[in-house]
Amino acid sequence: TPRCIKSTLTSNGDEGDEINEVELKRSSGQTVKRATESEKQDRAMHHLYARKATEWLTVTDFEDTKSCIDALRKDRYQIWATDLGQVATCLTEEELSIHASSHGGKLIPDKVAIVFGTEAVGCTNEMLNAADMRVYLPLRGFADSLNLSVATALVVHQMFVLDPTLIGGMSEKERTELRQAWYSKLASQRLLSSRDKKHRSKLVTYLRGVEELERKMLAGEPMQQQVLEKLEKKAAKQAELDQIENKLAADSRLAVKDLVENPPAPITDMRRADEHRTCFVGKNTKATHGDAWAD
């Protein structure tokens, strides 16, 4: 989460700018030229609670499907592939109970991987053939499929409904490792000043640009002298970034040490406080629908 409301908005200056000196931008990237103080506050408050949930996922990439399957088998995961074929099992208690004997009498195995394919064709034949079971979500109405993101969310939710013990289901070692990683990540967002964050971002952008130039060189594209000079600075820039990252990682681990060892109680009610549930609406929309915003 950002350190304060101001840090959720785009500023032309350094940290400490007053909120009326920051810019309010639309989703298209355009600046709102005549944003009021209230609009800035509303948008900033929204950003405090809507911050890239994908940053809190653990993602592992595989070169191909076989590598993924082999890794799951090695870790003794059951593979359930989502599929709309006639042999698939519906994700309901009634149908899953038929297969419960194959995994200790439980509706859902202790370790299960749910596989989703593309929206166009679903899972590959390789994955379907490797799956221990093919499953599908019970649907109502006339549509026989859902968008991938919607289907993924509903299937995961359905798993928790079928077996609530899956919520937070991990070993204490895994839990501690996750706390260490997440708490440190949260702390790292607060330990760098606005100026340091900008410098770090510039280094990252510079090095990405150098990598692109190196690819062009390998492809045989001609390089100008100023480009070659940029490539020569790569090692120094990388060393500078590594120094920042290593110090930040060490400082973050130290900052959260007590919290990792004595963690706070988990949040069981994910609803926001009512004062934080006001959505951002532009002044033109409010003017058009004034009665709806009278309160």
Backbone hydrogen bonds in HBPLUS format (Angstrom, degrees):
<---DONOR---> <-ACCEPTOR-->    atom                        ^
c    i                          cat <-CA-CA->   ^        H-A-AA   ^      H-
h    n   atom  resd res      DA  || num        DHA   H-A  angle D-A-AA Bond
n    s   type  num  typ     dist DA aas  dist angle  dist       angle   num
A0007-SER N   A0004-CYS O   3.20 MM   3  5.56 130.2  2.46 103.8 115.2     1
A0008-THR N   A0005-ILE O   3.06 MM   3  5.66 166.6  2.08 120.1 124.2     2
A0009-LEU N   A0006-LYS O   3.15 MM   3  5.77 169.1  2.16 120.3 123.8     3
A0023-GLU N   A0010-THR O   2.60 MM  13  5.23 166.2  1.62 177.2 175.1     4
A0017-ASP N   A0014-ASP O   3.26 MM   3  6.23 141.2  2.42 144.7 147.1     5
A0021-GLU N   A0018-GLU O   2.93 MM   3  5.49 162.5  1.96 121.1 125.3     6
A0022-VAL N   A0019-ILE O   3.35 MM   3  5.52 169.0  2.36 107.3 110.4     7
A0032-VAL N   A0024-LEU O   2.72 MM   8  5.52 177.1  1.72 169.0 168.1     8
A0026-ARG N   A0030-GLN O   2.78 MM   4  5.38 164.8  1.80 162.0 164.2     9
A0029-GLY N   A0026-ARG O   2.91 MM   3  5.26 159.3  1.96 111.2 118.1    10
A0040-LYS N   A0036-THR O   3.04 MM   4  6.35 158.6  2.09 153.2 158.8    11
A0041-GLN N   A0037-GLU O   3.04 MM   4  6.26 158.2  2.08 147.6 153.6    12
A0042-ASP N   A0038-SER O   2.90 MM   4  6.13 158.9  1.94 150.4 156.3    13
A0043-ARG N   A0039-GLU O   2.99 MM   4  6.14 169.3  2.00 151.6 154.1    14
A0044-ALA N   A0040-LYS O   2.92 MM   4  6.01 161.6  1.96 147.6 153.5    15
A0045-MET N   A0041-GLN O   2.91 MM   4  6.04 157.2  1.96 147.6 153.6    16
A0046-HIS N   A0042-ASP O   3.07 MM   4  6.31 152.7  2.14 145.0 152.3    17
A0047-HIS N   A0043-ARG O   3.03 MM   4  6.33 155.4  2.09 148.8 155.2    18
A0048-LEU N   A0044-ALA O   3.12 MM   4  6.43 133.7  2.34 140.9 152.8    19
A0048-LEU N   A0045-MET O   3.23 MM   3  5.21 133.3  2.47  93.0 105.4    20
A0049-TYR N   A0046-HIS O   3.06 MM   3  5.66 149.5  2.15 112.8 120.8    21
A0050-ALA N   A0046-HIS O   3.11 MM   4  6.26 120.4  2.48 141.7 157.6    22
A0055-GLU N   A0052-LYS O   3.03 MM   3  5.82 165.9  2.05 121.9 126.1    23
A0056-TRP N   A0053-ALA O   3.03 MM   3  5.76 167.0  2.04 121.3 125.5    24
A0057-LEU N   A0054-THR O   3.31 MM   3  5.51 142.2  2.46 118.2 113.5    25
A0068-CYS N   A0064-ASP O   3.38 MM   4  6.72 152.6  2.46 144.8 151.8    26
A0069-ILE N   A0065-THR O   2.94 MM   4  6.26 164.0  1.97 158.2 162.4    27
A0070-ASP N   A0066-LYS O   2.85 MM   4  6.05 165.8  1.87 155.8 159.6    28
A0071-ALA N   A0067-SER O   3.05 MM   4  6.18 153.6  2.12 140.7 147.5    29
A0072-LEU N   A0068-CYS O   3.02 MM   4  6.29 156.7  2.08 151.2 157.3    30
A0073-ARG N   A0069-ILE O   2.92 MM   4  6.17 161.2  1.95 154.3 159.5    31
A0074-LYS N   A0070-ASP O   2.93 MM   4  6.08 156.6  1.98 145.4 152.0    32
A0075-ASP N   A0071-ALA O   3.15 MM   4  6.35 147.4  2.26 140.0 147.8    33
A0077-TYR N   A0072-LEU O   2.89 MM   5  5.21 173.0  1.90 149.3 149.8    34
A0076-ARG N   A0073-ARG O   2.98 MM   3  4.83 157.9  2.03 102.8 108.3    35
A0078-GLN N   A0111-LYS O   2.85 MM  33  6.15 170.1  1.86 144.4 146.0    36
A0113-ALA N   A0078-GLN O   2.73 MM  35  6.09 160.9  1.76 169.3 175.6    37
A0132-ASP N   A0079-ILE O   2.79 MM  53  5.30 141.3  1.94 136.9 149.4    38
A0133-MET N   A0079-ILE O   3.28 MM  54  6.72 148.8  2.39 156.9 158.8    39
A0080-TRP N   A0113-ALA O   2.88 MM  33  6.01 176.0  1.88 163.3 164.7    40
A0115-VAL N   A0080-TRP O   2.83 MM  35  6.13 161.5  1.87 157.3 159.8    41
A0081-ALA N   A0133-MET O   2.95 MM  52  6.45 148.9  2.05 157.2 161.6    42
A0135-VAL N   A0081-ALA O   2.89 MM  54  6.10 154.4  1.96 138.8 146.8    43
A0082-THR N   A0115-VAL O   2.95 MM  33  6.00 172.1  1.96 160.4 161.7    44
A0083-ASP N   A0135-VAL O   2.88 MM  52  5.84 155.1  1.94 151.4 156.8    45
A0088-ALA N   A0085-GLY O   3.17 MM   3  5.62 164.1  2.20 113.8 118.6    46
A0089-THR N   A0134-ARG O   2.69 MM  45  6.08 164.9  1.71 147.8 147.0    47
A0136-TYR N   A0089-THR O   2.99 MM  47  6.19 142.5  2.14 142.4 143.0    48
A0092-THR N   A0090-CYS O   2.80 MM   2  5.60 136.5  1.99 106.7  93.0    49
A0091-LEU N   A0136-TYR O   2.89 MM  45  5.97 149.2  1.99 171.7 172.8    50
A0096-LEU N   A0092-THR O   2.95 MM   4  6.02 167.7  1.96 160.3 164.5    51
A0097-SER N   A0093-GLU O   3.03 MM   4  5.88 145.6  2.15 141.8 149.2    52
A0098-ILE N   A0095-GLU O   3.25 MM   3  5.61 148.0  2.36 105.0 113.3    53
A0099-HIS N   A0096-LEU O   3.00 MM   3  5.49 141.5  2.15 110.3 120.1    54
A0100-ALA N   A0097-SER O   3.30 MM   3  4.83 155.9  2.36  92.3  99.4    55
A0102-SER N   A0099-HIS O   3.08 MM   3  5.83 153.7  2.15 121.3 127.9    56
A0103-HIS N   A0100-ALA O   3.05 MM   3  5.61 162.6  2.08 115.8 121.4    57
A0105-GLY N   A0100-ALA O   2.80 MM   5  4.53 135.3  2.00 138.4 134.6    58
A0106-LYS N   A0103-HIS O   3.35 MM   3  6.06 168.2  2.36 119.7 122.4    59
A0118-THR N   A0122-GLY O   3.25 MM   4  4.65 140.9  2.42 112.2 101.0    60
A0122-GLY N   A0118-THR O   2.84 MM   4  4.65 139.8  2.00 127.5 136.7    61
A0128-LEU N   A0124-THR O   2.94 MM   4  6.22 164.6  1.96 154.2 159.1    62
A0129-ASN N   A0125-ASN O   2.86 MM   4  5.92 158.8  1.91 148.3 153.3    63
A0130-ALA N   A0126-GLU O   3.18 MM   4  6.27 137.4  2.37 133.1 143.8    64
A0130-ALA N   A0127-MET O   3.16 MM   3  5.06 125.8  2.47  92.5 106.7    65
A0131-ALA N   A0127-MET O   3.00 MM   4  6.08 127.4  2.29 143.9 157.0    66
A0151-ALA N   A0147-ASN O   2.83 MM   4  6.02 170.2  1.84 165.9 168.9    67
A0152-THR N   A0148-LEU O   2.90 MM   4  6.04 159.7  1.94 150.6 156.3    68
A0153-ALA N   A0149-SER O   3.12 MM   4  6.29 165.5  2.14 145.1 148.5    69
A0154-LEU N   A0150-VAL O   2.98 MM   4  6.18 165.9  2.00 155.7 159.7    70
A0155-VAL N   A0151-ALA O   2.90 MM   4  5.99 159.7  1.94 150.6 156.1    71
A0156-VAL N   A0152-THR O   3.05 MM   4  6.19 168.9  2.06 152.7 155.8    72
A0157-HIS N   A0153-ALA O   2.99 MM   4  6.13 159.8  2.03 145.9 152.1    73
A0158-GLN N   A0154-LEU O   2.83 MM   4  5.96 153.5  1.90 143.3 151.2    74
A0159-MET N   A0155-VAL O   2.96 MM   4  6.26 145.9  2.08 147.1 155.8    75
A0160-PHE N   A0156-VAL O   3.23 MM   4  6.61 153.2  2.31 146.4 152.4    76
A0161-VAL N   A0157-HIS O   2.98 MM   4  6.32 148.8  2.08 148.0 157.5    77
A0162-LEU N   A0158-GLN O   2.90 MM   4  6.13 158.1  1.95 148.9 154.2    78
A0163-ASP N   A0159-MET O   2.97 MM   4  6.13 149.7  2.06 144.2 152.4    79
A0166-LEU N   A0163-ASP O   3.04 MM   3  5.95 170.0  2.05 128.2 131.3    80
A0167-ILE N   A0164-PRO O   3.09 MM   3  5.73 159.1  2.14 115.9 121.4    81
A0169-GLY N   A0166-LEU O   2.97 MM   3  4.77 163.1  2.00 120.7 116.5    82
A0170-MET N   A0168-GLY O   2.98 MM   2  6.00 110.0  2.49 117.8 101.8    83
A0175-ARG N   A0171-SER O   2.93 MM   4  6.21 157.3  1.98 150.3 157.4    84
A0176-THR N   A0172-GLU O   2.91 MM   4  6.09 157.0  1.97 145.7 151.0    85
A0177-GLU N   A0173-LYS O   3.01 MM   4  6.24 161.5  2.04 150.1 155.1    86
A0178-LEU N   A0174-GLU O   2.94 MM   4  6.12 154.5  2.00 147.4 154.4    87
A0179-ARG N   A0175-ARG O   2.92 MM   4  6.17 157.6  1.97 148.0 154.3    88
A0180-GLN N   A0176-THR O   2.92 MM   4  6.14 161.9  1.96 149.6 154.6    89
A0181-ALA N   A0177-GLU O   3.05 MM   4  6.28 158.6  2.10 144.1 149.4    90
A0182-TRP N   A0178-LEU O   2.84 MM   4  5.99 171.7  1.84 156.8 159.4    91
A0183-TYR N   A0179-ARG O   2.73 MM   4  5.54 161.2  1.76 149.3 156.0    92
A0184-SER N   A0180-GLN O   3.14 MM   4  5.90 153.5  2.22 130.9 138.8    93
A0185-LYS N   A0181-ALA O   3.05 MM   4  6.15 148.9  2.15 136.1 145.0    94
A0186-LEU N   A0182-TRP O   2.89 MM   4  6.17 158.9  1.93 154.2 159.2    95
A0187-ALA N   A0183-TYR O   2.89 MM   4  6.12 160.8  1.92 149.5 155.2    96
A0188-SER N   A0184-SER O   2.85 MM   4  6.03 151.7  1.93 146.4 154.1    97
A0189-GLN N   A0186-LEU O   3.26 MM   3  5.50 138.0  2.44 101.0 111.6    98
A0190-ARG N   A0187-ALA O   2.93 MM   3  5.36 151.5  2.01 110.9 120.1    99
A0191-LEU N   A0187-ALA O   3.13 MM   4  6.31 126.9  2.43 147.0 161.8   100
A0197-LYS N   A0193-SER O   2.92 MM   4  6.20 156.6  1.98 153.9 160.3   101
A0198-LYS N   A0194-SER O   3.09 MM   4  6.33 156.0  2.15 145.9 151.7   102
A0199-HIS N   A0195-ARG O   3.05 MM   4  6.35 156.2  2.11 146.7 153.2   103
A0200-ARG N   A0196-ASP O   2.88 MM   4  6.08 162.2  1.91 150.9 155.9   104
A0201-SER N   A0197-LYS O   2.89 MM   4  6.05 157.9  1.94 147.0 153.2   105
A0202-LYS N   A0198-LYS O   2.95 MM   4  6.18 151.5  2.04 145.0 152.4   106
A0203-LEU N   A0199-HIS O   3.06 MM   4  6.36 151.3  2.14 147.3 154.5   107
A0204-VAL N   A0200-ARG O   3.03 MM   4  6.34 159.7  2.07 150.8 156.0   108
A0205-THR N   A0201-SER O   2.94 MM   4  6.16 163.3  1.97 150.0 154.6   109
A0206-TYR N   A0202-LYS O   2.88 MM   4  6.00 155.2  1.94 143.6 150.8   110
A0207-LEU N   A0203-LEU O   2.98 MM   4  6.20 164.4  2.00 152.3 155.4   111
A0208-ARG N   A0204-VAL O   3.01 MM   4  6.24 152.9  2.08 147.8 155.5   112
A0209-GLY N   A0205-THR O   3.01 MM   4  6.22 153.8  2.08 145.1 152.3   113
A0210-VAL N   A0206-TYR O   2.96 MM   4  6.31 148.6  2.06 145.6 154.8   114
A0211-GLU N   A0207-LEU O   2.99 MM   4  6.25 155.4  2.05 145.2 151.1   115
A0212-GLU N   A0208-ARG O   3.11 MM   4  6.42 151.8  2.20 145.1 152.1   116
A0213-LEU N   A0209-GLY O   3.00 MM   4  6.31 152.0  2.08 145.1 152.9   117
A0214-GLU N   A0210-VAL O   2.87 MM   4  6.16 152.9  1.94 151.7 159.3   118
A0215-ARG N   A0211-GLU O   3.07 MM   4  6.35 150.0  2.17 142.8 150.2   119
A0216-LYS N   A0212-GLU O   3.10 MM   4  6.42 151.8  2.18 143.8 151.3   120
A0217-MET N   A0213-LEU O   2.93 MM   4  6.25 150.0  2.02 147.1 155.6   121
A0218-LEU N   A0214-GLU O   2.99 MM   4  6.27 160.3  2.03 149.2 153.6   122
A0219-ALA N   A0215-ARG O   3.05 MM   4  6.28 135.3  2.25 136.3 148.5   123
A0221-GLU N   A0216-LYS O   3.02 MM   5  5.52 161.7  2.05 158.5 152.6   124
A0220-GLY N   A0217-MET O   2.89 MM   3  5.10 156.3  1.95 106.0 113.4   125
A0227-VAL N   A0224-GLN O   3.07 MM   3  5.30 128.5  2.35 101.7 115.4   126
A0228-LEU N   A0224-GLN O   3.10 MM   4  6.50 154.4  2.17 151.1 158.5   127
A0229-GLU N   A0225-GLN O   2.98 MM   4  6.29 148.9  2.08 147.3 156.0   128
A0230-LYS N   A0226-GLN O   3.13 MM   4  6.32 143.3  2.27 132.0 141.2   129
A0230-LYS N   A0227-VAL O   3.07 MM   3  5.01 119.4  2.46  92.3 107.5   130
A0231-LEU N   A0227-VAL O   3.05 MM   4  6.43 147.9  2.15 145.8 154.4   131
A0232-GLU N   A0228-LEU O   3.10 MM   4  6.39 143.6  2.24 140.7 150.1   132
A0233-LYS N   A0230-LYS O   3.20 MM   3  5.39 143.1  2.34 100.4 110.4   133
A0234-LYS N   A0231-LEU O   3.16 MM   3  5.38 164.4  2.19 109.5 113.9   134
A0237-LYS N   A0233-LYS O   2.98 MM   4  6.17 166.0  2.00 161.0 165.4   135
A0238-GLN N   A0234-LYS O   2.82 MM   4  5.99 161.0  1.85 158.6 164.2   136
A0239-ALA N   A0235-ALA O   2.93 MM   4  6.09 155.6  1.99 144.6 151.3   137
A0240-GLU N   A0236-ALA O   3.00 MM   4  6.21 152.9  2.07 144.9 152.1   138
A0241-LEU N   A0237-LYS O   2.97 MM   4  6.24 157.8  2.02 148.3 153.9   139
A0242-ASP N   A0238-GLN O   2.84 MM   4  6.03 160.8  1.87 150.2 156.0   140
A0243-GLN N   A0239-ALA O   2.99 MM   4  6.15 151.2  2.08 142.4 149.6   141
A0244-ILE N   A0240-GLU O   3.16 MM   4  6.46 155.0  2.23 143.6 149.6   142
A0245-GLU N   A0241-LEU O   2.88 MM   4  6.14 168.2  1.89 158.8 161.7   143
A0246-ASN N   A0242-ASP O   2.84 MM   4  5.91 163.3  1.86 149.7 154.4   144
A0247-LYS N   A0243-GLN O   3.10 MM   4  6.14 161.0  2.14 142.4 147.6   145
A0248-LEU N   A0244-ILE O   2.91 MM   4  6.03 157.6  1.96 147.9 155.1   146
A0249-ALA N   A0245-GLU O   2.86 MM   4  6.00 156.5  1.92 146.9 153.3   147
A0250-ALA N   A0246-ASN O   3.03 MM   4  6.20 160.4  2.07 144.2 149.4   148
A0251-ASP N   A0247-LYS O   2.88 MM   4  6.03 164.7  1.90 151.2 155.8   149
A0252-SER N   A0248-LEU O   2.86 MM   4  5.93 152.9  1.93 145.0 152.7   150
A0253-ARG N   A0249-ALA O   3.01 MM   4  6.19 162.4  2.04 147.8 151.9   151
A0254-LEU N   A0250-ALA O   3.11 MM   4  6.30 158.9  2.16 146.2 151.9   152
A0255-ALA N   A0251-ASP O   2.93 MM   4  6.09 151.2  2.01 142.8 151.0   153
A0256-VAL N   A0252-SER O   3.16 MM   4  6.38 142.8  2.31 148.2 156.0   154
A0257-LYS N   A0254-LEU O   3.45 MM   3  5.24 162.9  2.48  99.0 103.9   155
A0259-LEU N   A0256-VAL O   3.04 MM   3  5.14 113.9  2.49  99.7 116.3   156
A0260-VAL N   A0256-VAL O   2.90 MM   4  6.12 154.2  1.96 163.1 170.5   157
A0261-GLU N   A0257-LYS O   3.15 MM   4  6.39 158.2  2.20 147.9 153.5   158
A0262-ASN N   A0258-ASP O   2.78 MM   4  5.85 145.8  1.90 143.8 154.1   159
A0276-HIS N   A0273-ALA O   2.83 MM   3  5.46 157.7  1.88 121.3 129.0   160
A0277-ARG N   A0274-ASP O   3.18 MM   3  5.28 169.4  2.19 112.2 113.5   161
A0286-LYS N   A0282-GLY O   3.12 MM   4  6.44 160.8  2.15 152.2 158.0   162
A0287-ALA N   A0283-LYS O   2.88 MM   4  6.02 148.5  1.98 141.0 149.8   163
A0288-THR N   A0284-ASN O   2.97 MM   4  6.18 152.0  2.05 144.2 151.2   164
A0289-HIS N   A0285-THR O   2.98 MM   4  6.14 155.5  2.04 149.2 155.6   165
A0292-ALA N   A0289-HIS O   3.09 MM   3  5.66 129.0  2.36 112.2 124.0   166
A0293-TRP N   A0290-GLY O   3.05 MM   3  5.31 140.4  2.21 103.4 114.8   167
A0294-ALA N   A0291-ASP O   3.34 MM   3  5.10 167.5  2.35 102.0 104.0   168
